[in-house]
Amino acid sequence: SNEIILSAIMRHKKHPQIWVVTHRASNALELYNAGADYVIIPHFLGGKYAANLLRRFTKGEVNIPEIKEQHISQLQNREKYTPENHLVEKQR
C-alpha cells in the first residue's frame, strides 16, 4: 500500500519527491502525515491538472511545499463540510 512504500522511503535520509494516488480525502491526509510530498485524488484534482503540476515541478516552476500546504487546507475544509463521495465508497 502507499503507507508501506512511504514508510520504506522515509527511513532513508535522502528521498525523492513522493507522489501517491488515493480516492479519499481522509486517506490523502494520512498520506501527507506519513510523508507524501503530494497526493493526487483523481476525482478532486483531475489527471490533467496533476500532469500539468508534475510538468511544472520538473521545470522548477512550482513550489511543491507551498502547494502541499494549500492542498492540506483544502482537504481539511472539505472533510469538515462535505461527506466523502458515496459513489467512490460504494465501489470499494
MARSENU-954502 format. One record per atom (N, C-alpha, C): residue number from 1; residue in three letters; chain; x, y, z. Coordinates in nm, 4 decimals, decimal comma. Last residue first. Layout:
N
{r NUM 'ala' 'A' {X Y Z}} ...
END
This chain:
92
{r 92 'arg' 'A' {-1,5665 0,0488 -0,3510}} {r 92 'arg' 'A' {-1,4592 -0,0170 -0,2745}} {r 92 'arg' 'A' {-1,5053 -0,1483 -0,2173}} {r 91 'gln' 'A' {-1,7866 0,1700 -0,4569}} {r 91 'gln' 'A' {-1,7025 0,0919 -0,5483}} {r 91 'gln' 'A' {-1,5947 0,0153 -0,4731}} {r 90 'lys' 'A' {-1,8932 0,3203 -0,2534}} {r 90 'lys' 'A' {-1,9678 0,2018 -0,2968}} {r 90 'lys' 'A' {-1,8818 0,1119 -0,3847}} {r 89 'glu' 'A' {-1,7099 0,5329 -0,2423}} {r 89 'glu' 'A' {-1,7152 0,4378 -0,1319}} {r 89 'glu' 'A' {-1,7879 0,3091 -0,1733}} {r 88 'val' 'A' {-1,7789 0,6692 -0,4727}} {r 88 'val' 'A' {-1,6453 0,6101 -0,4620}} {r 88 'val' 'A' {-1,6458 0,5041 -0,3540}} {r 87 'leu' 'A' {-2,0333 0,7526 -0,3977}} {r 87 'leu' 'A' {-2,0176 0,6652 -0,5150}} {r 87 'leu' 'A' {-1,8820 0,5963 -0,5115}} {r 86 'his' 'A' {-1,9963 0,9285 -0,1857}} {r 86 'his' 'A' {-2,0571 0,7973 -0,1589}} {r 86 'his' 'A' {-2,0444 0,7021 -0,2776}} {r 85 'asn' 'A' {-1,7314 1,1160 -0,1064}} {r 85 'asn' 'A' {-1,8119 1,0825 -0,2232}} {r 85 'asn' 'A' {-1,8670 0,9403 -0,2054}} {r 84 'glu' 'A' {-1,7554 1,2209 0,2329}} {r 84 'glu' 'A' {-1,6845 1,1556 0,1232}} {r 84 'glu' 'A' {-1,7825 1,1202 0,0115}} {r 83 'pro' 'A' {-1,9326 1,5261 0,3086}} {r 83 'pro' 'A' {-1,9040 1,3840 0,3295}} {r 83 'pro' 'A' {-1,8300 1,3273 0,2091}} {r 82 'thr' 'A' {-1,8095 1,8409 0,3767}} {r 82 'thr' 'A' {-1,8624 1,7563 0,2709}} {r 82 'thr' 'A' {-1,8320 1,6107 0,3021}} {r 81 'tyr' 'A' {-1,6903 1,9855 0,5849}} {r 81 'tyr' 'A' {-1,8187 2,0295 0,5322}} {r 81 'tyr' 'A' {-1,8826 1,9380 0,4290}} {r 80 'lys' 'A' {-1,4478 1,8670 0,6650}} {r 80 'lys' 'A' {-1,5379 1,9239 0,7644}} {r 80 'lys' 'A' {-1,6802 1,9413 0,7109}} {r 79 'glu' 'A' {-1,3246 1,7987 0,4247}} {r 79 'glu' 'A' {-1,3610 1,6915 0,5174}} {r 79 'glu' 'A' {-1,4601 1,7419 0,6229}} {r 78 'arg' 'A' {-1,2717 2,0499 0,3210}} {r 78 'arg' 'A' {-1,3661 1,9621 0,2515}} {r 78 'arg' 'A' {-1,4159 1,8535 0,3460}} {r 77 'asn' 'A' {-1,0773 2,1392 0,5017}} {r 77 'asn' 'A' {-1,2051 2,2105 0,4899}} {r 77 'asn' 'A' {-1,3101 2,1227 0,4240}} {r 76 'gln' 'A' {-0,8759 1,9506 0,4505}} {r 76 'gln' 'A' {-0,9320 1,9624 0,5851}} {r 76 'gln' 'A' {-1,0663 2,0346 0,5818}} {r 75 'leu' 'A' {-0,8256 2,0033 0,1800}} {r 75 'leu' 'A' {-0,8756 1,8717 0,2218}} {r 75 'leu' 'A' {-0,9404 1,8789 0,3591}} {r 74 'gln' 'A' {-0,7276 2,2666 0,1910}} {r 74 'gln' 'A' {-0,8486 2,2371 0,1141}} {r 74 'gln' 'A' {-0,9100 2,1043 0,1578}} {r 73 'ser' 'A' {-0,4948 2,2208 0,3452}} {r 73 'ser' 'A' {-0,6003 2,3100 0,3942}} {r 73 'ser' 'A' {-0,7326 2,2825 0,3229}} {r 72 'ile' 'A' {-0,3528 2,0563 0,1690}} {r 72 'ile' 'A' {-0,3914 2,0057 0,3015}} {r 72 'ile' 'A' {-0,5061 2,0892 0,3578}} {r 71 'his' 'A' {-0,3128 2,2379 -0,0417}} {r 71 'his' 'A' {-0,3932 2,1182 -0,0635}} {r 71 'his' 'A' {-0,4417 2,0601 0,0691}} {r 70 'gln' 'A' {-0,1437 2,4260 0,0763}} {r 70 'gln' 'A' {-0,2739 2,4687 0,0252}} {r 70 'gln' 'A' {-0,3675 2,3492 0,0101}} {r 69 'glu' 'A' {0,0761 2,2575 0,1270}} {r 69 'glu' 'A' {0,0053 2,3207 0,2378}} {r 69 'glu' 'A' {-0,1334 2,3685 0,1954}} {r 68 'lys' 'A' {0,1481 2,1932 -0,1420}} {r 68 'lys' 'A' {0,1095 2,0882 -0,0464}} {r 68 'lys' 'A' {0,0289 2,1483 0,0690}} {r 67 'ile' 'A' {0,2276 2,4380 -0,2392}} {r 67 'ile' 'A' {0,1078 2,3746 -0,2971}} {r 67 'ile' 'A' {0,0563 2,2662 -0,2039}} {r 66 'glu' 'A' {0,4596 2,4688 -0,0830}} {r 66 'glu' 'A' {0,3507 2,5669 -0,0752}} {r 66 'glu' 'A' {0,2196 2,5073 -0,1268}} {r 65 'pro' 'A' {0,6163 2,2462 -0,1632}} {r 65 'pro' 'A' {0,5736 2,2609 -0,0231}} {r 65 'pro' 'A' {0,4583 2,3603 -0,0065}} {r 64 'ile' 'A' {0,6429 2,3037 -0,4488}} {r 64 'ile' 'A' {0,5606 2,1920 -0,4012}} {r 64 'ile' 'A' {0,5245 2,2068 -0,2532}} {r 63 'asn' 'A' {0,6397 2,5612 -0,6410}} {r 63 'asn' 'A' {0,6900 2,5358 -0,5069}} {r 63 'asn' 'A' {0,5998 2,4289 -0,4447}} {r 62 'val' 'A' {0,7183 2,5463 -0,9908}} {r 62 'val' 'A' {0,6231 2,5465 -0,8799}} {r 62 'val' 'A' {0,6945 2,5128 -0,7495}} {r 61 'glu' 'A' {0,9155 2,5312 -1,1843}} {r 61 'glu' 'A' {0,8217 2,6433 -1,1900}} {r 61 'glu' 'A' {0,7234 2,6502 -1,0733}} {r 60 'gly' 'A' {1,0955 2,3305 -1,2466}} {r 60 'gly' 'A' {1,1267 2,4225 -1,1374}} {r 60 'gly' 'A' {1,0349 2,5432 -1,1300}} {r 59 'lys' 'A' {1,0237 2,1410 -1,4233}} {r 59 'lys' 'A' {1,0872 2,2605 -1,4801}} {r 59 'lys' 'A' {1,1248 2,3624 -1,3720}} {r 58 'thr' 'A' {0,8930 1,9633 -1,2630}} {r 58 'thr' 'A' {1,0191 1,9196 -1,3230}} {r 58 'thr' 'A' {1,0949 2,0349 -1,3884}} {r 57 'phe' 'A' {0,6632 2,1167 -1,2042}} {r 57 'phe' 'A' {0,7584 2,0836 -1,0990}} {r 57 'phe' 'A' {0,8933 2,0460 -1,1594}} {r 56 'arg' 'A' {0,5305 2,1191 -1,4497}} {r 56 'arg' 'A' {0,5809 2,2453 -1,3965}} {r 56 'arg' 'A' {0,6830 2,2221 -1,2849}} {r 55 'arg' 'A' {0,4669 1,8458 -1,4606}} {r 55 'arg' 'A' {0,5499 1,9062 -1,5660}} {r 55 'arg' 'A' {0,6123 2,0355 -1,5145}} {r 54 'leu' 'A' {0,2995 1,8270 -1,2356}} {r 54 'leu' 'A' {0,4234 1,7499 -1,2402}} {r 54 'leu' 'A' {0,5191 1,8077 -1,3444}} {r 53 'leu' 'A' {0,0892 1,9946 -1,3213}} {r 53 'leu' 'A' {0,1632 2,0251 -1,1995}} {r 53 'leu' 'A' {0,2981 1,9536 -1,1987}} {r 52 'asn' 'A' {-0,0028 1,8538 -1,5457}} {r 52 'asn' 'A' {0,0492 1,9894 -1,5607}} {r 52 'asn' 'A' {0,1351 2,0282 -1,4397}} {r 51 'ala' 'A' {-0,0915 1,6206 -1,4215}} {r 51 'ala' 'A' {0,0144 1,6127 -1,5228}} {r 51 'ala' 'A' {0,0793 1,7495 -1,5425}} {r 50 'ala' 'A' {-0,2934 1,7280 -1,2577}} {r 50 'ala' 'A' {-0,1789 1,6609 -1,1972}} {r 50 'ala' 'A' {-0,0621 1,6526 -1,2955}} {r 49 'tyr' 'A' {-0,4743 1,8248 -1,4502}} {r 49 'tyr' 'A' {-0,4112 1,9171 -1,3573}} {r 49 'tyr' 'A' {-0,2849 1,8558 -1,2976}} {r 48 'lys' 'A' {-0,5459 1,5807 -1,5677}} {r 48 'lys' 'A' {-0,4842 1,6866 -1,6477}} {r 48 'lys' 'A' {-0,4107 1,7859 -1,5582}} {r 47 'gly' 'A' {-0,6681 1,4319 -1,3641}} {r 47 'gly' 'A' {-0,5414 1,3892 -1,4215}} {r 47 'gly' 'A' {-0,4700 1,4985 -1,4990}} {r 46 'gly' 'A' {-0,8123 1,5807 -1,0810}} {r 46 'gly' 'A' {-0,8127 1,5614 -1,2254}} {r 46 'gly' 'A' {-0,6737 1,5304 -1,2779}} {r 45 'leu' 'A' {-0,8951 1,6294 -0,8176}} {r 45 'leu' 'A' {-0,7889 1,7058 -0,8801}} {r 45 'leu' 'A' {-0,7904 1,6981 -1,0311}} {r 44 'phe' 'A' {-1,1020 1,4640 -0,7410}} {r 44 'phe' 'A' {-1,0954 1,6014 -0,6904}} {r 44 'phe' 'A' {-1,0036 1,6858 -0,7780}} {r 43 'his' 'A' {-1,0639 1,2221 -0,8652}} {r 43 'his' 'A' {-1,1940 1,2858 -0,8834}} {r 43 'his' 'A' {-1,1993 1,4254 -0,8228}} {r 42 'pro' 'A' {-0,7814 1,1692 -0,7926}} {r 42 'pro' 'A' {-0,8304 1,1889 -0,9296}} {r 42 'pro' 'A' {-0,9634 1,2608 -0,9430}} {r 41 'ile' 'A' {-0,5723 1,3060 -0,5930}} {r 41 'ile' 'A' {-0,7054 1,2492 -0,5741}} {r 41 'ile' 'A' {-0,7775 1,2718 -0,7070}} {r 40 'ile' 'A' {-0,2392 1,2804 -0,5114}} {r 40 'ile' 'A' {-0,3320 1,3015 -0,6220}} {r 40 'ile' 'A' {-0,4629 1,2305 -0,5888}} {r 39 'val' 'A' {-0,0354 1,4364 -0,2879}} {r 39 'val' 'A' {-0,1313 1,3274 -0,3018}} {r 39 'val' 'A' {-0,2311 1,3645 -0,4106}} {r 38 'tyr' 'A' {0,3086 1,4993 -0,2307}} {r 38 'tyr' 'A' {0,1828 1,5412 -0,2928}} {r 38 'tyr' 'A' {0,0940 1,4190 -0,3115}} {r 37 'asp' 'A' {0,4848 1,3933 -0,0502}} {r 37 'asp' 'A' {0,5033 1,5319 -0,0923}} {r 37 'asp' 'A' {0,3789 1,5856 -0,1621}} {r 36 'ala' 'A' {0,4160 1,1935 0,2365}} {r 36 'ala' 'A' {0,3981 1,2181 0,0929}} {r 36 'ala' 'A' {0,4194 1,3658 0,0624}} {r 35 'gly' 'A' {0,4286 1,1417 0,5107}} {r 35 'gly' 'A' {0,5463 1,1935 0,4414}} {r 35 'gly' 'A' {0,5322 1,2178 0,2928}} {r 34 'ala' 'A' {0,2146 1,0803 0,6640}} {r 34 'ala' 'A' {0,3155 0,9752 0,6522}} {r 34 'ala' 'A' {0,4378 1,0209 0,5729}} {r 33 'asn' 'A' {0,0536 1,3009 0,6239}} {r 33 'asn' 'A' {0,1131 1,2811 0,7572}} {r 33 'asn' 'A' {0,2244 1,1773 0,7548}} {r 32 'tyr' 'A' {-0,0250 1,2417 0,3618}} {r 32 'tyr' 'A' {0,0566 1,3614 0,3894}} {r 32 'tyr' 'A' {0,1259 1,3462 0,5248}} {r 31 'leu' 'A' {-0,1767 1,0129 0,4193}} {r 31 'leu' 'A' {-0,0565 1,0010 0,3369}} {r 31 'leu' 'A' {0,0339 1,1232 0,3524}} {r 30 'glu' 'A' {-0,3860 1,1239 0,5678}} {r 30 'glu' 'A' {-0,2989 1,0238 0,6306}} {r 30 'glu' 'A' {-0,1681 1,0104 0,5529}} {r 29 'leu' 'A' {-0,5005 1,2840 0,3674}} {r 29 'leu' 'A' {-0,4439 1,3467 0,4871}} {r 29 'leu' 'A' {-0,3506 1,2508 0,5603}} {r 28 'ala' 'A' {-0,5863 1,0831 0,1932}} {r 28 'ala' 'A' {-0,4878 1,1816 0,1486}} {r 28 'ala' 'A' {-0,4213 1,2477 0,2688}} {r 27 'asn' 'A' {-0,7841 0,9543 0,3401}} {r 27 'asn' 'A' {-0,6598 0,8826 0,3102}} {r 27 'asn' 'A' {-0,5501 0,9789 0,2679}} {r 26 'ser' 'A' {-0,9749 1,1590 0,3351}} {r 26 'ser' 'A' {-0,9200 1,1157 0,4640}} {r 26 'ser' 'A' {-0,7902 1,0379 0,4440}} {r 25 'ala' 'A' {-1,0361 1,1724 0,0613}} {r 25 'ala' 'A' {-0,9699 1,2852 0,1269}} {r 25 'ala' 'A' {-0,9066 1,2424 0,2593}} {r 24 'arg' 'A' {-0,9759 0,8962 -0,1542}} {r 24 'arg' 'A' {-1,0485 0,9525 -0,0402}} {r 24 'arg' 'A' {-0,9687 1,0639 0,0251}} {r 23 'his' 'A' {-0,8214 0,7767 -0,3417}} {r 23 'his' 'A' {-0,9550 0,8192 -0,3845}} {r 23 'his' 'A' {-1,0368 0,8811 -0,2720}} {r 22 'thr' 'A' {-0,4759 0,8444 -0,4202}} {r 22 'thr' 'A' {-0,5808 0,7842 -0,3388}} {r 22 'thr' 'A' {-0,7150 0,8380 -0,3875}} {r 21 'val' 'A' {-0,1345 0,8306 -0,5087}} {r 21 'val' 'A' {-0,2735 0,8474 -0,5523}} {r 21 'val' 'A' {-0,3651 0,7781 -0,4530}} {r 20 'val' 'A' {0,1712 1,0194 -0,4532}} {r 20 'val' 'A' {0,0871 0,8999 -0,4454}} {r 20 'val' 'A' {-0,0554 0,9341 -0,4873}} {r 19 'trp' 'A' {0,5010 1,1151 -0,4743}} {r 19 'trp' 'A' {0,3651 1,1474 -0,5168}} {r 19 'trp' 'A' {0,2868 1,0170 -0,5152}} {r 18 'ile' 'A' {0,7851 1,2278 -0,3394}} {r 18 'ile' 'A' {0,6940 1,1133 -0,3301}} {r 18 'ile' 'A' {0,5529 1,1612 -0,3622}} {r 17 'gln' 'A' {1,1075 1,3022 -0,4420}} {r 17 'gln' 'A' {0,9709 1,3521 -0,4288}} {r 17 'gln' 'A' {0,8789 1,2305 -0,4314}} {r 16 'pro' 'A' {1,3431 1,0785 -0,2732}} {r 16 'pro' 'A' {1,2902 1,1538 -0,3879}} {r 16 'pro' 'A' {1,1554 1,2172 -0,3540}} {r 15 'his' 'A' {1,5462 1,1286 0,0182}} {r 15 'his' 'A' {1,4420 1,0568 -0,0539}} {r 15 'his' 'A' {1,3914 1,1433 -0,1677}} {r 14 'lys' 'A' {1,7951 1,0736 0,2518}} {r 14 'lys' 'A' {1,7591 1,1425 0,1276}} {r 14 'lys' 'A' {1,6504 1,0616 0,0601}} {r 13 'lys' 'A' {1,7773 0,8974 0,4687}} {r 13 'lys' 'A' {1,7984 1,0407 0,4898}} {r 13 'lys' 'A' {1,7578 1,1213 0,3678}} {r 12 'his' 'A' {1,5129 0,6528 0,4810}} {r 12 'his' 'A' {1,6389 0,6999 0,4257}} {r 12 'his' 'A' {1,6521 0,8507 0,4447}} {r 11 'arg' 'A' {1,2604 0,6117 0,5684}} {r 11 'arg' 'A' {1,3691 0,5645 0,6553}} {r 11 'arg' 'A' {1,5051 0,6119 0,6072}} {r 10 'met' 'A' {1,0859 0,6845 0,3684}} {r 10 'met' 'A' {1,1137 0,7834 0,4724}} {r 10 'met' 'A' {1,2257 0,7399 0,5677}} {r 9 'ile' 'A' {1,0550 0,4490 0,2194}} {r 9 'ile' 'A' {1,1294 0,5613 0,1626}} {r 9 'ile' 'A' {1,1725 0,6590 0,2723}} {r 8 'ala' 'A' {0,8978 0,2937 0,3935}} {r 8 'ala' 'A' {1,0280 0,2449 0,3482}} {r 8 'ala' 'A' {1,1140 0,3596 0,2942}} {r 7 'ser' 'A' {0,6696 0,4567 0,4184}} {r 7 'ser' 'A' {0,7483 0,4215 0,5359}} {r 7 'ser' 'A' {0,8884 0,3767 0,4964}} {r 6 'leu' 'A' {0,5718 0,4558 0,1539}} {r 6 'leu' 'A' {0,6170 0,5803 0,2174}} {r 6 'leu' 'A' {0,7076 0,5517 0,3366}} {r 5 'ile' 'A' {0,5020 0,1839 0,1306}} {r 5 'ile' 'A' {0,6040 0,2414 0,0423}} {r 5 'ile' 'A' {0,6604 0,3695 0,1043}} {r 4 'ile' 'A' {0,3008 0,1723 0,3239}} {r 4 'ile' 'A' {0,4188 0,0857 0,3357}} {r 4 'ile' 'A' {0,5326 0,1409 0,2516}} {r 3 'glu' 'A' {0,1120 0,3555 0,2228}} {r 3 'glu' 'A' {0,1745 0,3789 0,3524}} {r 3 'glu' 'A' {0,3012 0,2954 0,3700}} {r 2 'asn' 'A' {0,0265 0,2395 -0,0213}} {r 2 'asn' 'A' {0,1013 0,3652 -0,0216}} {r 2 'asn' 'A' {0,1754 0,3882 0,1093}} {r 1 'ser' 'A' {0,0826 -0,1176 0,0000}} {r 1 'ser' 'A' {0,0000 0,0000 0,0000}} {r 1 'ser' 'A' {0,0875 0,1246 0,0000}} 
END
